[in-house]
Amino acid sequence: MLEVNLKMSNPILESKISEIVKLCNDKIKKQFDHESTSGYYNDYDDGRIVGQAALARRILNIINKLNK
C-alpha cells in the first residue's frame, strides 16, 4: 500500500483526502488479493479490477505531488 503524507491545513479537506486514500488503498489491495487467489477465467473482472487499481495509484501519486 502507498502512504500519503497529508500537509493540508483544512480539517474538512484533510478528512476527504483521507477517505480518498483509504478507498484507493482498498482498490489496490483488492487487485493484490484477486491476483493471488483467482485464475484467469473472467477477463472482464480481471480488467476491471486492474483498471481500478491503476487509477487508484494515479490518484495517490497526484495527492502525493500536491503535498510536496
N, CA, C and O atoms as a GROMACS GRO file, in nm:
protein
  272
    1MET      N    1   0.083  -0.118   0.000
    1MET     CA    2   0.000   0.000   0.000
    1MET      C    3   0.087   0.124   0.000
    1MET      O    4   0.196   0.127   0.057
    2LEU      N    5   0.036   0.226  -0.065
    2LEU     CA    6   0.108   0.351  -0.069
    2LEU      C    7   0.066   0.439   0.047
    2LEU      O    8  -0.051   0.442   0.085
    3GLU      N    9   0.161   0.509   0.101
    3GLU     CA   10   0.131   0.601   0.210
    3GLU      C   11   0.131   0.742   0.155
    3GLU      O   12   0.209   0.776   0.065
    4VAL      N   13   0.045   0.823   0.209
    4VAL     CA   14   0.035   0.962   0.166
    4VAL      C   15   0.054   1.051   0.286
    4VAL      O   16  -0.010   1.032   0.389
    5ASN      N   17   0.144   1.148   0.273
    5ASN     CA   18   0.164   1.247   0.379
    5ASN      C   19   0.067   1.361   0.357
    5ASN      O   20   0.069   1.425   0.252
    6LEU      N   21  -0.017   1.386   0.455
    6LEU     CA   22  -0.114   1.494   0.444
    6LEU      C   23  -0.060   1.619   0.512
    6LEU      O   24  -0.036   1.619   0.633
    7LYS      N   25  -0.041   1.724   0.435
    7LYS     CA   26   0.005   1.851   0.491
    7LYS      C   27  -0.104   1.957   0.474
    7LYS      O   28  -0.074   2.077   0.468
    8MET      N   29  -0.227   1.913   0.465
    8MET     CA   30  -0.338   2.004   0.445
    8MET      C   31  -0.375   2.069   0.579
    8MET      O   32  -0.372   2.003   0.683
    9SER      N   33  -0.410   2.196   0.576
    9SER     CA   34  -0.445   2.265   0.700
    9SER      C   35  -0.596   2.264   0.725
    9SER      O   36  -0.639   2.277   0.839
   10ASN      N   37  -0.674   2.249   0.621
   10ASN     CA   38  -0.819   2.248   0.636
   10ASN      C   39  -0.864   2.109   0.682
   10ASN      O   40  -0.841   2.011   0.611
   11PRO      N   41  -0.928   2.098   0.799
   11PRO     CA   42  -0.968   1.967   0.852
   11PRO      C   43  -1.068   1.893   0.763
   11PRO      O   44  -1.064   1.770   0.753
   12ILE      N   45  -1.158   1.967   0.699
   12ILE     CA   46  -1.256   1.902   0.611
   12ILE      C   47  -1.186   1.845   0.489
   12ILE      O   48  -1.212   1.732   0.448
   13LEU      N   49  -1.097   1.922   0.430
   13LEU     CA   50  -1.021   1.877   0.315
   13LEU      C   51  -0.934   1.757   0.352
   13LEU      O   52  -0.926   1.659   0.278
   14GLU      N   53  -0.870   1.765   0.467
   14GLU     CA   54  -0.788   1.654   0.514
   14GLU      C   55  -0.870   1.527   0.533
   14GLU      O   56  -0.826   1.418   0.499
   15SER      N   57  -0.990   1.543   0.586
   15SER     CA   58  -1.080   1.428   0.606
   15SER      C   59  -1.119   1.366   0.472
   15SER      O   60  -1.119   1.243   0.459
   16LYS      N   61  -1.153   1.448   0.375
   16LYS     CA   62  -1.194   1.398   0.243
   16LYS      C   63  -1.077   1.328   0.173
   16LYS      O   64  -1.095   1.223   0.112
   17ILE      N   65  -0.959   1.386   0.183
   17ILE     CA   66  -0.842   1.324   0.121
   17ILE      C   67  -0.811   1.192   0.190
   17ILE      O   68  -0.771   1.096   0.124
   18SER      N   69  -0.828   1.186   0.320
   18SER     CA   70  -0.806   1.060   0.392
   18SER      C   71  -0.903   0.952   0.344
   18SER      O   72  -0.865   0.836   0.331
   19GLU      N   73  -1.028   0.990   0.318
   19GLU     CA   74  -1.125   0.895   0.265
   19GLU      C   75  -1.084   0.846   0.127
   19GLU      O   76  -1.096   0.727   0.097
   20ILE      N   77  -1.037   0.938   0.043
   20ILE     CA   78  -0.993   0.900  -0.092
   20ILE      C   79  -0.875   0.805  -0.084
   20ILE      O   80  -0.870   0.705  -0.156
   21VAL      N   81  -0.780   0.835   0.003
   21VAL     CA   82  -0.662   0.749   0.020
   21VAL      C   83  -0.705   0.609   0.065
   21VAL      O   84  -0.654   0.509   0.016
   22LYS      N   85  -0.800   0.604   0.158
   22LYS     CA   86  -0.849   0.475   0.208
   22LYS      C   87  -0.913   0.395   0.094
   22LYS      O   88  -0.886   0.276   0.080
   23LEU      N   89  -0.996   0.460   0.013
   23LEU     CA   90  -1.060   0.391  -0.100
   23LEU      C   91  -0.957   0.343  -0.202
   23LEU      O   92  -0.967   0.232  -0.255
   24CYS      N   93  -0.857   0.427  -0.229
   24CYS     CA   94  -0.752   0.389  -0.324
   24CYS      C   95  -0.675   0.268  -0.274
   24CYS      O   96  -0.650   0.174  -0.350
   25ASN      N   97  -0.637   0.271  -0.149
   25ASN     CA   98  -0.564   0.157  -0.092
   25ASN      C   99  -0.648   0.030  -0.094
   25ASN      O  100  -0.595  -0.080  -0.111
   26ASP      N  101  -0.779   0.045  -0.075
   26ASP     CA  102  -0.869  -0.070  -0.081
   26ASP      C  103  -0.870  -0.130  -0.222
   26ASP      O  104  -0.867  -0.252  -0.236
   27LYS      N  105  -0.875  -0.047  -0.325
   27LYS     CA  106  -0.874  -0.096  -0.463
   27LYS      C  107  -0.742  -0.166  -0.495
   27LYS      O  108  -0.741  -0.269  -0.563
   28ILE      N  109  -0.632  -0.112  -0.447
   28ILE     CA  110  -0.501  -0.174  -0.470
   28ILE      C  111  -0.494  -0.309  -0.399
   28ILE      O  112  -0.442  -0.406  -0.454
   29LYS      N  113  -0.546  -0.316  -0.277
   29LYS     CA  114  -0.548  -0.441  -0.202
   29LYS      C  115  -0.636  -0.545  -0.271
   29LYS      O  116  -0.602  -0.663  -0.275
   30LYS      N  117  -0.750  -0.500  -0.325
   30LYS     CA  118  -0.838  -0.593  -0.396
   30LYS      C  119  -0.769  -0.652  -0.517
   30LYS      O  120  -0.787  -0.770  -0.547
   31GLN      N  121  -0.690  -0.572  -0.588
   31GLN     CA  122  -0.616  -0.625  -0.703
   31GLN      C  123  -0.516  -0.730  -0.656
   31GLN      O  124  -0.506  -0.837  -0.716
   32PHE      N  125  -0.443  -0.700  -0.550
   32PHE     CA  126  -0.345  -0.795  -0.499
   32PHE      C  127  -0.413  -0.925  -0.457
   32PHE      O  128  -0.366  -1.034  -0.491
   33ASP      N  129  -0.524  -0.914  -0.383
   33ASP     CA  130  -0.598  -1.033  -0.340
   33ASP      C  131  -0.652  -1.112  -0.459
   33ASP      O  132  -0.645  -1.235  -0.460
   34HIS      N  133  -0.704  -1.042  -0.558
   34HIS     CA  134  -0.759  -1.108  -0.676
   34HIS      C  135  -0.651  -1.184  -0.753
   34HIS      O  136  -0.672  -1.298  -0.795
   35GLU      N  137  -0.536  -1.120  -0.770
   35GLU     CA  138  -0.427  -1.183  -0.844
   35GLU      C  139  -0.372  -1.305  -0.770
   35GLU      O  140  -0.326  -1.400  -0.833
   36SER      N  141  -0.376  -1.301  -0.638
   36SER     CA  142  -0.316  -1.411  -0.562
   36SER      C  143  -0.415  -1.524  -0.533
   36SER      O  144  -0.374  -1.630  -0.485
   37THR      N  145  -0.543  -1.504  -0.561
   37THR     CA  146  -0.641  -1.608  -0.526
   37THR      C  147  -0.722  -1.661  -0.642
   37THR      O  148  -0.781  -1.768  -0.630
   38SER      N  149  -0.727  -1.592  -0.755
   38SER     CA  150  -0.814  -1.639  -0.863
   38SER      C  151  -0.734  -1.665  -0.989
   38SER      O  152  -0.622  -1.616  -1.007
   39GLY      N  153  -0.794  -1.744  -1.074
   39GLY     CA  154  -0.733  -1.773  -1.203
   39GLY      C  155  -0.773  -1.670  -1.306
   39GLY      O  156  -0.823  -1.563  -1.272
   40TYR      N  157  -0.751  -1.702  -1.430
   40TYR     CA  158  -0.781  -1.610  -1.540
   40TYR      C  159  -0.904  -1.659  -1.616
   40TYR      O  160  -0.897  -1.683  -1.736
   41TYR      N  161  -1.014  -1.673  -1.546
   41TYR     CA  162  -1.134  -1.725  -1.609
   41TYR      C  163  -1.228  -1.614  -1.654
   41TYR      O  164  -1.312  -1.638  -1.742
   42ASN      N  165  -1.217  -1.497  -1.598
   42ASN     CA  166  -1.310  -1.390  -1.631
   42ASN      C  167  -1.231  -1.264  -1.666
   42ASN      O  168  -1.190  -1.188  -1.578
   43ASP      N  169  -1.209  -1.244  -1.795
   43ASP     CA  170  -1.128  -1.130  -1.840
   43ASP      C  171  -1.190  -0.996  -1.802
   43ASP      O  172  -1.118  -0.900  -1.774
   44TYR      N  173  -1.324  -0.988  -1.802
   44TYR     CA  174  -1.390  -0.862  -1.769
   44TYR      C  175  -1.357  -0.820  -1.626
   44TYR      O  176  -1.317  -0.706  -1.601
   45ASP      N  177  -1.375  -0.912  -1.531
   45ASP     CA  178  -1.346  -0.880  -1.391
   45ASP      C  179  -1.198  -0.850  -1.371
   45ASP      O  180  -1.162  -0.758  -1.297
   46ASP      N  181  -1.112  -0.928  -1.436
   46ASP     CA  182  -0.968  -0.904  -1.424
   46ASP      C  183  -0.934  -0.763  -1.471
   46ASP      O  184  -0.862  -0.690  -1.402
   47GLY      N  185  -0.985  -0.725  -1.586
   47GLY     CA  186  -0.956  -0.593  -1.641
   47GLY      C  187  -1.013  -0.481  -1.555
   47GLY      O  188  -0.949  -0.377  -1.538
   48ARG      N  189  -1.131  -0.501  -1.503
   48ARG     CA  190  -1.196  -0.400  -1.419
   48ARG      C  191  -1.116  -0.378  -1.291
   48ARG      O  192  -1.092  -0.264  -1.252
   49ILE      N  193  -1.076  -0.486  -1.227
   49ILE     CA  194  -1.001  -0.476  -1.102
   49ILE      C  195  -0.864  -0.413  -1.124
   49ILE      O  196  -0.820  -0.330  -1.045
   50VAL      N  197  -0.797  -0.453  -1.231
   50VAL     CA  198  -0.666  -0.397  -1.262
   50VAL      C  199  -0.679  -0.248  -1.296
   50VAL      O  200  -0.597  -0.167  -1.254
   51GLY      N  201  -0.783  -0.213  -1.372
   51GLY     CA  202  -0.805  -0.072  -1.408
   51GLY      C  203  -0.834   0.015  -1.287
   51GLY      O  204  -0.784   0.127  -1.277
   52GLN      N  205  -0.915  -0.036  -1.194
   52GLN     CA  206  -0.945   0.040  -1.073
   52GLN      C  207  -0.819   0.062  -0.991
   52GLN      O  208  -0.797   0.171  -0.938
   53ALA      N  209  -0.737  -0.040  -0.979
   53ALA     CA  210  -0.614  -0.027  -0.902
   53ALA      C  211  -0.517   0.070  -0.969
   53ALA      O  212  -0.449   0.147  -0.901
   54ALA      N  213  -0.510   0.066  -1.101
   54ALA     CA  214  -0.422   0.158  -1.173
   54ALA      C  215  -0.466   0.302  -1.154
   54ALA      O  216  -0.383   0.390  -1.132
   55LEU      N  217  -0.597   0.326  -1.160
   55LEU     CA  218  -0.649   0.460  -1.137
   55LEU      C  219  -0.622   0.503  -0.993
   55LEU      O  220  -0.587   0.618  -0.969
   56ALA      N  221  -0.638   0.412  -0.898
   56ALA     CA  222  -0.611   0.443  -0.758
   56ALA      C  223  -0.466   0.484  -0.739
   56ALA      O  224  -0.437   0.578  -0.664
   57ARG      N  225  -0.374   0.415  -0.805
   57ARG     CA  226  -0.231   0.450  -0.793
   57ARG      C  227  -0.205   0.589  -0.850
   57ARG      O  228  -0.127   0.666  -0.794
   58ARG      N  229  -0.270   0.621  -0.962
   58ARG     CA  230  -0.253   0.754  -1.021
   58ARG      C  231  -0.306   0.863  -0.928
   58ARG      O  232  -0.242   0.968  -0.911
   59ILE      N  233  -0.421   0.838  -0.867
   59ILE     CA  234  -0.479   0.935  -0.773
   59ILE      C  235  -0.385   0.957  -0.655
   59ILE      O  236  -0.363   1.070  -0.613
   60LEU      N  237  -0.330   0.848  -0.600
   60LEU     CA  238  -0.238   0.861  -0.487
   60LEU      C  239  -0.113   0.938  -0.527
   60LEU      O  240  -0.060   1.016  -0.448
   61ASN      N  241  -0.064   0.917  -0.650
   61ASN     CA  242   0.053   0.992  -0.697
   61ASN      C  243   0.022   1.140  -0.706
   61ASN      O  244   0.106   1.223  -0.671
   62ILE      N  245  -0.097   1.174  -0.753
   62ILE     CA  246  -0.136   1.315  -0.762
   62ILE      C  247  -0.144   1.377  -0.623
   62ILE      O  248  -0.096   1.488  -0.601
   63ILE      N  249  -0.205   1.306  -0.529
   63ILE     CA  250  -0.216   1.358  -0.392
   63ILE      C  251  -0.078   1.378  -0.332
   63ILE      O  252  -0.053   1.477  -0.264
   64ASN      N  253   0.012   1.284  -0.356
   64ASN     CA  254   0.149   1.299  -0.304
   64ASN      C  255   0.218   1.420  -0.364
   64ASN      O  256   0.290   1.491  -0.294
   65LYS      N  257   0.198   1.446  -0.494
   65LYS     CA  258   0.259   1.562  -0.558
   65LYS      C  259   0.204   1.693  -0.503
   65LYS      O  260   0.277   1.791  -0.492
   66LEU      N  261   0.076   1.693  -0.466
   66LEU     CA  262   0.015   1.815  -0.410
   66LEU      C  263   0.070   1.846  -0.271
   66LEU      O  264   0.072   1.961  -0.229
   67ASN      N  265   0.115   1.743  -0.203
   67ASN     CA  266   0.164   1.761  -0.065
   67ASN      C  267   0.312   1.794  -0.057
   67ASN      O  268   0.364   1.814   0.052
   68LYS      N  269   0.380   1.800  -0.169
   68LYS     CA  270   0.525   1.829  -0.165
   68LYS      C  271   0.550   1.977  -0.162
   68LYS      O  272   0.666   2.019  -0.158
   0.00000   0.00000   0.00000
